[in-house]
Amino acid sequence: MIGECVTTFQPAQPGAAPQESISRMYRSAEGKIRCDAGNSTVILDLATQQTTMLDHVTKAVSVVPMQKLPAGQYDPSGLAGAVAPPAAISKVQNLGRSIIDGHEVEGKLYTLQPPAVPQPPSMPQAPQLPPSPVTTAEVWTSTRLHLPVLRKMTGDFGQQTTRCRYIEAREPDPALFQVPAGYAPPPPPKLPDIPR
């Protein structure tokens, strides 16, 4: 299955103009999902429970495990290309079934909480950081295609709305779900120089 998605981002700043972008979504018969947006790609492998992120500018690849939640609470295909780790799903609410653009869909509302920023162990009595902002993701997934039809993410950044239209029912090329030659993990961050 191949689809085209239109994302509209409305920044939280008053008077800011909305921005629009196009992405492509692919799903293989094996259940692998690929989302291409701008210079990046996210590949979900539901069998291995891994997310592969590709940066096409730097040719960097990162592979991370998917978050484990009880069966039926989390459909990673609904969040493909929208939520990059390390955001953690802290709550899932079922929204029921509906019809969107001719598709029977099932809705879920995810509450996402970024992890707390770790405090360096050597700093005595460091001031506490304010709690991390909470983001919600309302996801409506086609019950037949197992791909998102409508997704709304809301947080202190503003709102991002994505509508997907599925245009081809053919099987995508299996190479789309593999890491291209020449891609490698990013180098570890450089530690700051120690004063002498």
Secondary structure, DSSP 8 states (H G I E B T S, - for coil): -EEEEEEEEEESSTT---EEEEEEEEE-TTS-EEEEETTEEEEEETTTTEEEEEETTTTEEEEEE-----TTT--HHHHTTT--TT-EEEEEEEEEEEEETTEEEEEEEEEEE-------TTSTT---------EEEEEEEETTT-SEEEEEEEETTEEEEEEEEEEE-S---GGGGS--TT-B------------
